[in-house]
Amino acid sequence: MADPLASVLVLENLHKKFGALVATNGVNLDIRQGELHALIGPNGAGKSTLIAQICGEIRPDSGRILFGGQDITSLPAYQRARMGMGRSFQLTQLCADFTAMENVLLSLEAKGGGSIDIFRNPRRNAVHREMAQTWLERAGLGDQADRVVSNMAHGQRRQLEIAVALARHPRLILLDEPMAGMGSEESASLTALLQDLKREYPILLIEHDMDAVFALADRISVLVYGKVIFTGTASEIRAHPEVRAAYLGEEA
C-alpha cells in the first residue's frame, strides 16, 4: 500500500459499479511528488470513470481517495478544486467568446473561492493581469493574450487549459487526453511543455498517444476492465507480456 504522506494522491481499493457493469475494480494507485504518472488502457477500460471519482464528480461505492494525506472520498468536486486539484478535460472547457487573458483572469478570480462578479471587468485588476500574463507565457501563449478562444488553434486551446489550471496554483494536475485531435507538431509542443511542468507539479496523464506517454512518464499504470494490471516504467511496460497482449500489441 502506498504511503499517503509520501504521495500527493493515493487511491485505495476503489470500486464502482453501474448495475452489472464493473467500471472500477479494486484500483490502487498513487501519484508521487515530482513525477508524471500516465494511465493508459483500451477504450472502455474505465479511465474516465476513474478520473471522475478522483475529481469528485462520481462517488466510489467503496475504497478511499487521499489527497495530500487527507481523506477526500466524500468531498464534492468544488472543494477538491479549492484544495489544489487542477484538471483539463477530453473536450475543452473554456469560454469560447472570451480572450485567452480573460479565461485565465476568471480562473484567478475563482481561486479565492468567492463568487465572480459578472458586472466587474476582471481586466481592471492590474495585479491579476500581470499574473495571468505570466501563466500564459508559461504555457507558451505569451503572444496570444488578446486572441479570442474561438479563433485559437486546437493545440493552443489545450495549452490555454493548462494556463487556466496553473493560475490556481495546483498541488496536482490531471490531464484527460490532452493530445487528442492534435497534429504531430502540436503534440510535440505540448509534450515539451509537460516535460517542463512535471519538474514542479505532480501530473496524472490519461493519454492514447504512446509516443508522448513513453517520452513523458516516470511511471505508467495500465487499466483494463476497471483494474490496474501493472504499474512500472516505460521499459517495464514495453516488456510486460500481459500489457502487450491487452493493450500495446505485438508492434510494441
N, C-alpha and C positions, 0 to 999 in steps of 0.2 A: 504494500500500500504506500502511496506517495506521502511524503511529509508535507502537510499543509503549510508549515512555516517556511519551507524551502521553495515552495511553488506559489505562483500568483493565483493559479486556478487549479482546483482539484475536483474531479468528478468521481464519486464513489458509488459503484454498483447501481447505476441509473437504469431504470426500467420504464418503458412507456408502451402501452398497447392502445390500439384503436379497434375495438371489437375483437375480432380474431387475429388482426394484424399486429405482429410484434414489431414495433418500429425501433425500439431501443432495448437491447437485450444484455443487461448487466455491464454497461460501459464503465470502465475505469480508465481515467486519462488525467494527465497533469501537464500544465504549461509552466515552464520554469522561467525565472528571470534571465534575460539576456539570450533567449532563444526564439527562433521562428519554428513553430511546430505545425507541420502540414497534416491535414486529414484528407485522405483520398479514399475512393471506393466507387464502384459502378453506380449508374443511375438506379435509384430506388433502394440504395443501401441504408438510408436513414440519416444522411448528413444534415439535411435542412431541419429535420425534426430535432436532432441533437443540438444544433445551434440555437433553435427556438427555445429549447429548455435552458440552455446556458444564459440566454438573454432575458428570460422571464416571460416570454410570450406563451409558452406551454409549460405546464407544471408536470414533472415526472410523477409516475404512480408510486415509485419508491426510489430510495437512494438519496444521496446528498450532493449539493454543489457548494464548494467552499471557494470564496474569493478573498484573497488577502488573509486567509486563516479564519474568516467569518462565514458561518453557515447562512447562505442567501437563498436556500431552496424555496422558501415561501415568499420571498420579496418580489414585488412587481417589477416590470421592466424599467420604469422610470427611475426607481430607486437604485437599480443596478447601474444605470447610466450615470447617475449622480455620484456613485461610488468610484467611477472611473472606467467603466466598460464601454469602449468605443467600438462602433460597428459600421461596416459597409454591407450593402445588400446585393443580391443577384441582379435586381433591377434598381437602377439608381434612384435614390430618394432625395432629390434636390428640388429647389424652387426654380422651375424652368424659366420663368419670366423675370427672375432676378439676376443680377450680375454675380460673378464669382465672388467678388468682395462682399456683396450683400449676404450671400449664403454663409460665408464664414463669420460675418458680423452677427448674424442671427444665432449661430452656434455659440459665439462668445456671450451673447446676452442670456441665452438659455442656460449656460453653465452655472450661473448663480442660483438657479433653482426657482426663481420667481417667474411671474407671468411676463410675456413680452407685450409691450405697449405698441400696438399696430399703428397708432397715430403719431409715434415719435420716429423721426428719421434716424436710424442707427448710425448713418454716416457722420452725424454731427459729433459723435464721441471720438475725439482725436486720438485718445489712447487706444481705443478699440481698433480704430483704422490702422494704426501702426502695428498692432499685434496681428491683425488679420493679414496685412501685407507680409509680415514675417512668415506666417503659416503658408500663405500662397507660394512664397519663394521656396520654402522648404519642400513643398510638393511639386516644384518645377513649374509653377504657374505665375511667377512674379510679373510677367508681362501681360497677363490675361485678367487682371483685376476688374477691368470695366467691361469685359465681354459678357453678354447675356448667355446664360447657360444653354438655352435652346440653340444658340449659334456655335456652341463648342463641339469639337470632335468627341467621339465616344471615349477615347482614351483620356482626353482632358477631363471629362466628367468624372471618370474613375479617380483621377488624381485629385480633383476637387473634393470628392467624397472623403478622401484621406485627409486633406487640409481641414475640412469641417470636423472630422474626428479629432485631429491633433489639437484644434483650438480649445478642446475641453480638457486638455492635459490628461489623457487616458493612462490608466495603470495597465491596461490590456487592450489590444486591438484585435477585433475579429473581422476577418475579410472573407466574404462569401463569393467565391468565383470571380475575383476582380478582373481576370484576364478574358472572361467570356466576351466573345464578339470582337476581340481585338485582332489587328493585323500583327505581323511579326515585329515591325518597328515599334508599335505601341507597346507590345508585350515586353520587348527588350527595355524600353524606357521605364515601364512600371517595375520590372524586375530590378533594375538598378536603384530605383527609389526605395523599394522594400529592403534591398541589401543594405542600404544606408540606415534606414529606420530601425532595423532589427537590433542595431547596436545599443539603442536606447529604450526600445519598447518591446516587451514580450508580445508575440503575434501568433494567433491561431489562424492558419490559412486553409480554406477549403478551395481546392483547385483541380481542374481536369488537365491543365497544361503541364504535362510531366517534365518538360524541359525546365520550366520555371520552378517546379517543385524540387527537382533534383539540384538545381542551382542554388536555391534559397534555404532549404530546410535543414535545420540541425538534427531534428528527429521527424519521423513520419509515422503516422498511425493509419492502418488500413481497416476500414469499416466495411463489413459485408453482412447483409441481412441484419443490421442493427447491432452487430457485435464486432468489437475490435479483435481482429485475428492476429495482429502482430504490430509491434512498435519497434522501430530501430532507425539506424542511419540510412542514408541513401544507398550505400553499398550493400548493407544488410537487406534492405527491401528488394533490391535488384536480384539478390542471390536466393531469396527465400522461395522454396518451391510452391508453397500454398498460395503465396501472394501472386506469383507468376501465373498460376492456374486460375485464380479467382479474378484477377484484375489486369495485370500487366501483359499477359500473353507471352508467347514464345519470342516475339520481337524484342522483348526487354533484354 
